[in-house]
Amino acid sequence: MQIILQTESTFYKARYASFLLLFVAQMSDTELTYFNLLKREIARQLRTTFPEVDQEIEAWKGKEIRHLQEDLIRSVNGRVSEKWFYTHIKSAHEHLPRIDMLDLLSQYSRVPPLEPF
């Protein structure tokens, strides 16, 4: 990797360095708070369509995740995979999901996007 970086232009070196910083950075307290709020609001929004979903979002399994997928498609024309859900919602992930996914879920749950933070 170092050999490739030595032969690339400064532009690509800077882009690679900023990518690494984004990749390695862990969630700040503000981001973690926002993400937890977003998860609660996603669950609240899903309950408006599927009142039988009464567990916390971290406890959801196949049926509840499929309900979320259906509701996302219907309301914001977006989709999350079951693997994505298990990776970012059910596990104690150290990094925020990609901003486009956060924006999609913010739009679905009617929570302002993360950008102000």
C-alpha positions in Angstrom: 0.0 0.0 0.0 2.9 2.4 0.8 4.4 1.9 -2.6 1.1 2.7 -4.3 0.8 5.9 -2.2 4.3 7.0 -3.1 3.5 6.9 -6.8 0.1 8.5 -6.6 -0.5 12.3 -6.7 -0.9 14.4 -3.6 -4.6 14.6 -4.3 -5.1 10.9 -3.9 -2.9 10.7 -0.9 -5.0 13.4 0.8 -8.2 11.5 -0.2 -6.9 8.2 1.1 -5.8 9.9 4.4 -9.3 11.5 5.0 -10.9 8.1 4.1 -8.8 6.4 6.8 -9.7 9.1 9.4 -13.4 8.6 8.7 -13.0 4.8 8.8 -11.0 4.7 12.0 -12.9 7.4 13.9 -15.2 6.1 16.6 -18.6 7.5 17.5 -18.5 10.6 19.6 -20.9 10.9 22.6 -23.0 13.3 20.5 -23.2 10.9 17.6 -24.0 8.0 19.9 -26.8 10.0 21.5 -28.1 10.9 18.1 -28.0 7.3 16.9 -29.8 6.0 20.0 -32.5 8.7 19.5 -32.8 7.7 15.9 -33.2 4.1 16.8 -36.0 4.9 19.3 -37.7 7.1 16.7 -37.5 4.3 14.0 -39.2 1.9 16.5 -41.9 4.6 17.3 -42.5 5.2 13.6 -42.8 1.5 12.8 -45.4 1.1 15.6 -47.7 3.6 13.9 -48.0 1.1 11.0 -47.4 -2.2 12.9 -48.7 -1.7 16.4 -47.9 -5.3 17.3 -44.2 -4.5 17.3 -43.8 -3.7 21.0 -40.1 -4.6 21.7 -37.1 -2.4 21.7 -35.5 -2.1 18.3 -32.4 -4.1 19.5 -34.6 -7.1 20.2 -36.2 -7.2 16.8 -35.9 -10.4 14.8 -36.9 -11.5 11.3 -40.6 -10.5 11.3 -40.0 -7.1 12.8 -37.1 -6.4 10.5 -39.3 -7.4 7.5 -42.0 -5.0 8.7 -39.3 -2.2 8.8 -38.1 -3.1 5.3 -41.7 -3.0 4.0 -42.5 0.3 5.7 -39.2 1.9 4.5 -40.1 0.9 0.9 -43.6 2.2 1.3 -42.9 5.5 3.0 -39.4 6.7 1.8 -38.7 4.3 -1.1 -35.6 3.0 0.7 -34.3 -0.3 1.9 -32.0 -1.8 4.5 -30.9 -5.4 4.4 -31.2 -7.7 7.3 -27.5 -8.0 7.4 -27.2 -4.2 7.7 -29.8 -4.2 10.5 -27.9 -6.8 12.5 -24.6 -5.0 11.9 -25.6 -1.5 12.9 -28.7 -1.8 15.0 -28.5 -5.1 17.0 -24.8 -5.1 17.7 -22.7 -2.6 19.6 -21.1 -1.1 16.5 -18.3 1.4 17.1 -19.0 3.4 14.0 -22.0 5.2 12.7 -23.6 3.9 9.6 -23.0 5.7 6.3 -24.5 9.2 6.1 -26.9 8.2 3.3 -28.3 5.4 5.5 -28.6 7.8 8.4 -30.4 10.3 6.2 -32.8 7.6 4.9 -33.7 6.5 8.5 -34.0 10.1 9.6 -36.4 10.8 6.8 -38.4 7.7 7.7 -38.6 8.6 11.4 -39.0 12.3 10.9 -35.9 13.2 12.9 -33.6 16.0 11.7 -30.5 14.6 9.9 -27.1 14.3 11.7 -25.4 17.1 9.8 -26.1 19.8 12.5 -24.1 17.8 15.0 
